[in-house]
């Protein structure tokens, strides 16, 4: 199941990379607007893909457990009755556990990406990050006060320091920052 999630994540990242590689160079204002829109779309697609993969994994586990229980029931009548009941209970328990784990994993991924996305979107909506304005101090403060993991905060602050040190790289660094916050 983790391989499936990894493949889905790589496919989403690859599709995003292809999209950005083939797109003509827009103006800085268009790049910022497009980056915000793309981030929102990518988060939605990633969350949908994770939930879909989790649902498929749960369905496969349920089907396999049902087939195993049915096979045992056909082999012996009295013994099968007892084994079927135990297998059914085990299958239900496994299904519940798989469902809970898949839901928790999907919720956790969605929560992490949603936090970063909401933070990035708040900068755009508040006017802290626009084509004409980059309020370094306000953005740094919001990153420090956010509920993001310490690792993500450290990486985000490094990118913001790079922007302050080299303003000519703002478009690239804003893209790096968006990627960091929406793929965390």
ChimeraX attribute file (.defattr): number of C-alpha atoms within 10 A of each C-alpha:
attribute: neighborCount
match mode: 1-to-1
recipient: residues
	/A:1	12
	/A:2	9
	/A:3	8
	/A:4	14
	/A:5	17
	/A:6	12
	/A:7	12
	/A:8	17
	/A:9	18
	/A:10	12
	/A:11	13
	/A:12	17
	/A:13	16
	/A:14	12
	/A:15	13
	/A:16	14
	/A:17	11
	/A:18	11
	/A:19	11
	/A:20	13
	/A:21	10
	/A:22	8
	/A:23	8
	/A:24	7
	/A:25	10
	/A:26	10
	/A:27	11
	/A:28	14
	/A:29	13
	/A:30	12
	/A:31	17
	/A:32	21
	/A:33	15
	/A:34	13
	/A:35	18
	/A:36	17
	/A:37	12
	/A:38	16
	/A:39	24
	/A:40	18
	/A:41	11
	/A:42	20
	/A:43	20
	/A:44	14
	/A:45	14
	/A:46	23
	/A:47	20
	/A:48	14
	/A:49	18
	/A:50	23
	/A:51	20
	/A:52	16
	/A:53	19
	/A:54	24
	/A:55	16
	/A:56	13
	/A:57	18
	/A:58	22
	/A:59	15
	/A:60	13
	/A:61	17
	/A:62	18
	/A:63	14
	/A:64	13
	/A:65	19
	/A:66	16
	/A:67	12
	/A:68	15
	/A:69	22
	/A:70	16
	/A:71	12
	/A:72	17
	/A:73	19
	/A:74	11
	/A:75	10
	/A:76	12
	/A:77	12
	/A:78	10
	/A:79	11
	/A:80	18
	/A:81	15
	/A:82	14
	/A:83	17
	/A:84	22
	/A:85	13
	/A:86	13
	/A:87	20
	/A:88	17
	/A:89	14
	/A:90	14
	/A:91	21
	/A:92	15
	/A:93	12
	/A:94	16
	/A:95	20
	/A:96	14
	/A:97	13
	/A:98	19
	/A:99	18
	/A:100	14
	/A:101	14
	/A:102	21
	/A:103	16
	/A:104	12
	/A:105	15
	/A:106	20
	/A:107	16
	/A:108	13
	/A:109	18
	/A:110	21
	/A:111	14
	/A:112	17
	/A:113	26
	/A:114	21
	/A:115	17
	/A:116	26
	/A:117	23
	/A:118	14
	/A:119	21
	/A:120	24
	/A:121	19
	/A:122	15
	/A:123	17
	/A:124	18
	/A:125	11
	/A:126	9
	/A:127	14
	/A:128	19
	/A:129	20
	/A:130	16
	/A:131	16
	/A:132	9
	/A:133	10
	/A:134	18
	/A:135	12
	/A:136	14
	/A:137	11
	/A:138	13
	/A:139	20
	/A:140	16
	/A:141	11
	/A:142	15
	/A:143	21
	/A:144	15
	/A:145	10
	/A:146	14
	/A:147	14
	/A:148	18
	/A:149	10
	/A:150	12
	/A:151	9
	/A:152	17
	/A:153	20
	/A:154	14
	/A:155	15
	/A:156	23
	/A:157	17
	/A:158	13
	/A:159	20
	/A:160	22
	/A:161	15
	/A:162	14
	/A:163	19
	/A:164	14
	/A:165	11
	/A:166	11
	/A:167	12
	/A:168	10
	/A:169	12
	/A:170	19
	/A:171	18
	/A:172	13
	/A:173	19
	/A:174	20
	/A:175	17
	/A:176	15
	/A:177	20
	/A:178	22
	/A:179	18
	/A:180	18
	/A:181	24
	/A:182	22
	/A:183	19
	/A:184	18
